[in-house]
């Protein structure tokens, strides 16, 4: 995914992960979710209503989870 929509975060110099940029346009976050969750590459049940990671219910949070 383009750096315009996701950024890498480093914790204690050891782990790297991607998070959705808060300023990213919703359409790009939605497309990301549709791709990774729809293709079966990621189990997205945790970000579905009632799932363990559903709250915070935001596109940025859910796209970050999926990435």
BELWO-V777419 format. One record per residue. N is the residue number from 1. PSI is psi in radians with two decimals (* if undefined). OMEGA is omega in radians with two decimals (* if undefined). D_CENTER is the distance of its C-alpha to the mean C-alpha in Angstrom with 2 decimals. Layout:
N_PSI_OMEGA_D_CENTER + N_PSI_OMEGA_D_CENTER
This chain:
1_2.57_-3.07_10.74 + 2_2.55_3.09_12.94 + 3_-0.29_3.11_13.29 + 4_-0.30_-3.06_13.73 + 5_-0.38_-3.13_10.09 + 6_2.59_3.09_8.58 + 7_2.63_3.11_10.75 + 8_2.51_3.06_11.82 + 9_2.47_3.13_13.00 + 10_2.28_-3.13_16.04 + 11_2.13_3.08_17.47 + 12_0.46_3.10_21.23 + 13_0.19_-3.06_21.44 + 14_-0.78_-3.03_20.30 + 15_2.51_3.10_16.61 + 16_2.38_3.09_14.05 + 17_2.91_3.14_10.27 + 18_2.50_3.02_7.67 + 19_2.63_3.09_6.09 + 20_2.40_3.09_5.81 + 21_2.30_-3.14_9.54 + 22_-0.49_-3.12_11.06 + 23_-0.01_-3.13_13.52 + 24_2.50_3.11_11.47 + 25_2.44_-3.10_13.08 + 26_-0.68_-3.07_11.69 + 27_-0.63_-3.14_12.92 + 28_-0.63_3.08_10.78 + 29_-0.70_3.09_7.45 + 30_-0.80_3.12_9.43 + 31_-0.69_3.10_10.70 + 32_-0.84_3.13_7.63 + 33_-0.76_3.12_6.99 + 34_-0.69_-3.11_10.76 + 35_-0.97_-3.03_11.15 + 36_-0.62_3.13_9.26 + 37_-0.62_-3.11_10.15 + 38_-0.54_-3.14_13.40 + 39_-0.13_-3.14_14.68 + 40_0.16_-3.14_14.55 + 41_-0.48_-3.11_12.88 + 42_2.41_3.03_10.56 + 43_1.84_-3.05_12.07 + 44_0.27_-3.12_9.99 + 45_-0.50_-3.12_13.04 + 46_-0.39_-3.14_11.87 + 47_0.17_3.04_9.69 + 48_2.75_3.12_12.71 + 49_2.27_-3.11_15.55 + 50_-0.17_-3.14_17.44 + 51_2.81_-3.08_14.85 + 52_-0.47_-3.10_14.73 + 53_0.34_-3.13_11.27 + 54_-0.68_3.12_11.73 + 55_2.20_0.18_13.04 + 56_2.23_-3.09_11.88 + 57_1.38_3.10_11.57 + 58_2.66_3.11_9.71 + 59_-0.73_-3.13_7.52 + 60_-0.80_-3.13_6.13 + 61_-0.76_-3.12_5.78 + 62_-0.71_3.10_4.60 + 63_-0.66_3.10_1.96 + 64_-0.73_3.10_2.22 + 65_-0.82_-3.07_4.06 + 66_-0.58_3.14_4.16 + 67_*_*_4.65
